[in-house]
Amino acid sequence: MKDSKGIQRPQKTSYEGYFAEVELETQDRQEACSMPSASDMAKAKVQTDTANLLEKILLRDNLNKAYKRVKENKGGYGVDGMKVEKLLPFLKQHGLSLIKEIAMGKYKPQPVRRVEIPKPNGGIRLLGIPTVVDRFIQQAIAQVLTKVYDKDFSESSYGFRPGRDAHMAVKQAKEYMNQGYRWVVDIDLEKFFDKVNHDILMSILAKKIQDKMVLKLIRKYLQSGVMIGGLYSKTEKGTPQGGPLSPLLSNILLDELDKELEKRGHKFCRYADDCNVYVKSKRAGERVMKSLTKFLEKKLKLTVNKDKSAVDRPYGKGSS
């Protein structure tokens, strides 16, 4: 960060002492880092500002939680071939230097490994599998940012959020239909995760995140690149599916859509990049489709798949 004179200044942390104390454990809980001291627990108290988010991300409690989540989720290996069971030995040997590298802004994420997953209805879904170490770091970031953002997300957003799921979205949709909103504007975003505009996303993040080090680290992840068949490819847009941070970033971006829908007084349900708006007539639905397509393509630089998007009855043509 820089002060008012533009001089580089260090983060306000006590990392030197922190590094000296941290020990990775191999006890029954298999934690990534040792139990926090009283001073660490004091730092971990929720604060209203976001100027020192990196401190919170690198707190031992948060890193322990991130390690356990990555271990529970398992998942495939990244470009370095490291499997999840090798993460703890790696952290035991390199954890302190890794944390210091992140704290100093010198850490460089590795490219993701491209994986193609067949879709049930044809086509393929492109996943980007980060290394296990990068999944660990992304998880630590996501845990802290979720506390910052989730409380302000729309009540009509159900995907990838604590305590929410698809069943709740279906229940809400049925309530709208019972209220007489029996036409649905089904908006399909074309290859959403591959087309997220980095500059727009970062500008949205910068409205709330004051910690420039965290913003810099997130941009590094967005631009870390992809390995396809042994060949490296730059990532100039998109948030590759497969990492812990991507779902949260997608919700942060699409919260702009949610807020626009709320401002217009619409009834809607959104689950990740699937958004349905409920209206009382086909004509109203067509107006909504036209205006939202303009908003998504002009404001957020996303592409609406016009072949898959439609104004229809909730249960398809001919339903009442």
GIGIFEN-V429490 format. One record per residue. SS is DSSP state (2 for helix, 1 for strand, 0 for the rest). Layout:
SS
SS
This chain:
0
1
0
0
0
0
0
1
0
0
0
0
0
0
2
2
2
2
2
2
2
0
0
0
0
0
0
0
0
0
0
0
0
0
0
0
0
2
2
2
2
2
2
0
0
0
0
0
0
0
0
0
2
2
2
2
2
0
0
2
2
2
2
2
2
2
2
2
2
2
2
2
2
0
0
0
0
0
0
0
0
0
0
2
2
2
2
2
2
2
2
2
2
2
2
2
2
2
2
2
2
2
2
0
0
0
0
0
0
0
0
1
1
1
1
1
1
1
0
0
0
0
0
1
1
1
1
1
1
0
0
2
2
2
2
2
2
2
2
2
2
2
2
2
2
2
2
2
2
2
2
2
0
0
0
0
1
0
0
0
0
0
0
0
0
2
2
2
2
2
2
2
2
2
2
2
2
2
0
0
0
0
1
1
1
1
1
1
1
0
0
2
2
2
2
0
0
2
2
2
2
2
2
2
2
2
2
2
0
0
0
2
2
2
2
2
2
2
2
2
2
2
0
0
0
1
1
1
0
0
1
1
1
0
0
0
0
0
0
0
1
0
0
2
2
2
2
2
2
2
2
2
2
2
2
2
2
2
2
2
2
2
2
0
0
0
1
1
1
1
1
0
0
1
1
1
1
1
1
0
0
2
2
2
2
2
2
2
2
2
2
2
2
2
2
2
2
2
2
0
0
0
0
1
0
0
0
0
0
1
1
1
0
0
0
0
0
0
0
0
